């Protein structure tokens, strides 16, 4: 029985991004994220973080430090009654200087490797799932994995005849945002969650 999930980028989607976070004290949830995650969990979605962490390959932090950072993320969302079901990360980068991380990997977004691995290990239905992130690479990974996708974009969209979604406040995707455009563009995480929860087609499991 496969269940549905929301695949979540980490930096600028769930938490602030001051640069390469190498200290747990720098983990700060973005406004509204805790409450929105709770709504997804209550609706029966698995919450799966998928994050590129090239700072490991670049020598900015170690996997042990990243574990402490993610412990802090778990702690902060738990204050809202939320449990993250899994955190997948890619420590590799082709320009990395730290062996054995200085290489490319199909886990690194925009490749879908982390999402596909999570689907196998957690028995997730990718067509019933969503990917939410702030970068075209998040959207590309989600689309290549077969999920629906939502791009968080705070900059004003001016390029097209985009139609507003009156119920959610979302804007339908204009062309040319990326070669693999998202299904929706939204100004913040809470609106992205509104879209996911407005969807009535996907069942909890199938």
CORTAGI-V499322 format. One record per helix or strand of 2 or more residues. SS is the DSSP state (~ for helix, > for strand). FROM is the first residue (numbers start at 0). TO is the last residue. If there is no record, write none. Layout:
ss:SS from:FROM to:TO
ss:SS from:FROM to:TO
//
This chain:
ss:> from:4 to:7
ss:~ from:23 to:25
ss:~ from:32 to:41
ss:> from:45 to:51
ss:~ from:62 to:77
ss:> from:85 to:89
ss:~ from:112 to:121
ss:~ from:125 to:127
ss:> from:129 to:132
ss:~ from:135 to:144
ss:> from:147 to:151
ss:> from:170 to:171
ss:> from:183 to:185
ss:~ from:188 to:197
//
